[in-house]
Amino acid sequence: MDYKEEQNNEIEALDSIYCGELEILTTEPYHRFLIPIKSEEYEPDTENGMSCKLKFSYTDKYPDEPPEVEVTETSNLEDVDTDLLTQHILKEAEDNLGTVMIFTLVSSAQEWLNMRWDEVRNAREEAERRKEIEAEEAERKRFEGTRVTVETFLAWKAAFDAEFNLKKKPEKEEKDSKKMTGRELFLSDKSLYESDLKFLEDGGDTIKVDESLFQDMDELDLDAEDELDEEDSS
C-alpha cells in the first residue's frame, strides 16, 4: 500500500467535505491538520453548547495504524471531557484500522459531543429545578413557622418570663426612685392648688363665718385651762 498516496487522497476529500473548515498545519513529513466540531446550541462566548478542534497527525503507516489525535481549543469542556473525548476517538480509530478513517472519527466525535452537551444541559436544568424547589420549600416553611409542642412552648415561656422580668426590674427600680413626697406632688400638680383657688372663687370675695359658734366663748374659763396646761407641763 502506498500510504502517502492514501493520505493525500484523504486530505483532498476532507477539504471538499469540510469546505474551508479544514486547516492544514503542515504537510511534511506528514500532514497535520485541524477540524473544528461543535455541539448543538453552541453559542460563542457563552455557556451554551460545546466546541473544540480535533488535531490529527498522520503517521508513517496510516491507515494501518491510528493517527495521532489531540483535542484542542476547547470551549465549555472540562478537562475530564477532553480526556474522555480523546479516548473515544482513539477507540474508534482502533476499530477502523486498515481504511482511511478521519471522516468517521470526526463524525463519531461530533456525536459524542452532542451527547455530552445533552447531559450537561440536563444536569443544569435539574439543578435549577432543585434550586427553585428548595426556594419554594424555604418560603413555605417561613410562613408555616415552627411547630409548637408542649416542650417547645414551655421552653419559650420560661425564656420569655426571664427576659420580661429582667426588663421590668430596672423599670420598677427607676420608678421607685422617682416617687415624690406629698409636698413635691402638691407643688408639681397644679390641679391641687388650682382646685383650692376655684373653691375660694366660687365662694365669693369673703368667707362667711357662723358667729353663733363663738357666742359662748366669753363664758369659757380660759385661765383655768392655762393653769392645767402649766401643771401638765411641770
C-alpha positions in Angstrom: 0.0 0.0 0.0 1.2 3.5 -0.9 0.5 5.2 2.5 1.5 8.6 1.3 -0.9 8.5 -1.6 -3.7 7.2 0.6 -3.1 10.1 2.9 -3.0 12.8 0.1 -6.3 11.4 -1.4 -8.0 11.6 2.0 -6.8 15.2 2.5 -8.4 16.2 -0.8 -11.7 14.5 0.2 -11.7 16.1 3.6 -11.1 19.6 2.1 -14.2 19.1 0.0 -16.3 17.8 2.8 -15.4 20.4 5.4 -15.2 23.2 2.8 -13.0 25.8 4.3 -13.1 24.5 7.9 -10.2 22.2 7.4 -7.0 23.9 8.5 -3.7 22.3 7.3 -0.8 23.0 9.7 2.0 21.0 8.0 2.4 18.7 5.0 5.9 17.3 5.7 6.9 14.8 6.7 3.2 14.0 7.2 0.0 16.0 7.1 -1.0 17.6 10.4 -4.4 19.4 10.3 -7.3 20.8 12.4 -11.0 20.1 12.0 -13.5 22.0 14.3 -16.6 20.4 15.8 -19.3 21.9 18.0 -22.4 20.6 19.7 -26.0 21.7 19.1 -27.0 25.0 20.6 -23.4 26.2 20.7 -23.0 30.0 21.0 -19.5 31.5 21.1 -18.5 33.4 24.3 -21.5 31.9 26.3 -22.0 28.8 28.4 -24.4 27.3 25.8 -23.1 24.3 23.9 -19.6 23.0 23.5 -16.9 23.2 20.8 -13.3 22.2 20.2 -10.9 21.4 17.4 -9.5 18.0 16.6 -5.9 17.9 15.6 -4.9 14.9 13.5 -1.4 13.9 12.5 -0.8 11.1 10.0 1.9 8.5 10.8 4.2 6.6 8.6 1.8 3.7 8.1 -1.6 5.4 8.4 -4.3 4.0 7.9 -2.9 0.7 9.0 -2.0 2.4 12.3 -4.1 5.1 14.0 -3.4 8.8 13.5 -2.2 10.9 16.4 -5.1 12.8 17.9 -5.3 15.8 20.2 -8.4 17.7 21.4 -7.6 21.4 21.5 -9.1 24.9 21.6 -12.0 23.7 23.8 -15.0 25.8 24.8 -17.2 24.7 27.8 -15.4 21.4 28.1 -13.9 20.3 31.4 -10.5 18.6 31.4 -12.3 15.3 32.1 -14.4 15.8 29.0 -11.4 16.4 26.9 -9.8 13.2 28.1 -12.9 11.2 27.6 -13.4 12.5 24.0 -9.7 11.7 23.2 -10.1 8.2 24.4 -13.4 7.8 22.5 -11.7 8.9 19.2 -8.7 6.6 19.7 -11.1 3.7 20.4 -12.9 4.4 17.1 -9.5 4.6 15.3 -8.6 1.1 16.6 -11.9 -0.2 15.3 -11.3 1.2 11.8 -7.7 0.3 11.1 -6.9 -0.6 7.5 -9.1 2.1 5.9 -8.9 5.9 5.8 -10.9 7.0 8.9 -10.7 10.7 9.6 -14.3 11.5 8.5 -15.5 8.5 10.6 -13.6 9.7 13.6 -14.8 13.3 13.3 -18.4 12.2 12.9 -18.1 9.9 15.9 -16.5 12.8 17.9 -19.4 15.1 16.9 -22.0 12.6 18.1 -20.1 12.2 21.4 -20.0 16.0 21.9 -23.8 16.3 21.3 -24.5 13.6 23.8 -22.2 15.1 26.3 -23.8 18.5 25.9 -27.2 17.0 26.4 -26.0 15.5 29.7 -24.6 18.8 30.8 -27.7 20.8 29.8 -30.0 18.3 31.6 -27.9 18.5 34.7 -28.0 22.2 34.7 -31.8 22.2 34.2 -32.2 19.7 37.0 -30.0 21.8 39.3 -32.1 24.8 38.5 -35.3 22.9 39.3 -33.9 21.7 42.6 -32.9 25.3 43.4 -36.5 26.5 42.7 -38.0 23.7 44.8 -35.7 24.4 47.7 -36.5 28.1 47.5 -40.3 27.3 47.4 -39.8 25.0 50.4 -37.9 27.6 52.3 -40.6 30.2 51.6 -43.3 27.7 52.7 -41.5 27.0 56.0 -41.0 30.7 56.6 -44.8 31.2 56.6 -45.6 28.0 58.5 -43.2 28.7 61.3 -42.0 26.2 63.8 -44.5 23.6 65.0 -45.3 24.2 68.7 -45.2 21.3 71.2 -45.6 21.3 74.9 -41.9 21.1 75.4 -41.1 24.0 73.0 -43.8 26.1 74.4 -42.6 25.7 78.0 -39.1 26.4 77.0 -40.2 29.6 75.1 -42.4 30.6 78.1 -39.5 30.3 80.5 -37.2 32.3 78.3 -39.9 34.9 77.8 -40.6 35.3 81.5 -36.9 35.6 82.3 -36.5 38.3 79.7 -39.6 40.1 80.7 -38.7 40.2 84.4 -35.2 41.3 83.5 -36.6 44.2 81.6 -39.2 45.1 84.2 -36.8 45.2 87.2 -34.8 48.3 86.2 -38.1 50.0 85.2 -39.5 49.3 88.6 -36.3 50.5 90.3 -36.3 53.7 88.3 -40.0 54.2 89.0 -39.5 53.7 92.8 -36.5 56.1 92.8 -38.7 58.8 91.3 -41.5 58.6 93.9 -42.3 62.2 95.1 -43.3 63.4 98.6 -46.7 64.8 99.3 -45.3 68.3 99.2 -43.5 67.6 95.9 -46.6 66.1 94.5 -48.7 69.1 95.5 -46.2 71.6 94.1 -45.9 69.6 90.8 -49.6 69.1 90.4 -51.2 72.5 89.6 -54.6 71.0 89.7 -54.4 70.6 93.5 -54.0 74.3 94.4 -56.0 75.4 91.4 -58.9 73.4 92.8 -58.5 75.3 96.1 -58.5 78.6 94.3 -61.6 77.6 92.4 -63.2 76.7 95.7 -62.5 80.2 97.0 -63.6 81.9 93.9 -66.9 80.0 93.9 -67.5 81.2 97.5 -67.1 84.9 96.6 -64.6 87.5 97.8 -65.4 86.9 101.5 -65.7 83.8 103.7 -68.9 83.7 105.7 -68.5 82.6 109.3 -71.3 81.4 111.6 -70.9 83.8 114.5 -73.2 81.8 116.7 -70.5 79.2 117.1 -68.5 81.7 119.1 -71.2 83.2 121.3 -70.2 81.3 124.3 -66.5 82.0 124.1 -66.7 84.6 126.9 -68.1 82.0 129.3 -65.1 79.7 128.9 -62.7 79.7 131.9 -59.5 80.2 129.8 -57.4 80.9 132.9 -58.3 77.6 134.4 -57.3 75.9 131.2 -54.0 77.7 131.2 -53.3 76.5 134.8 -54.0 72.9 133.7 -51.6 73.3 130.9 -48.9 74.6 133.2 -49.4 71.7 135.6 -49.2 69.1 132.8 -46.0 70.6 131.6 -44.4 70.5 135.0 
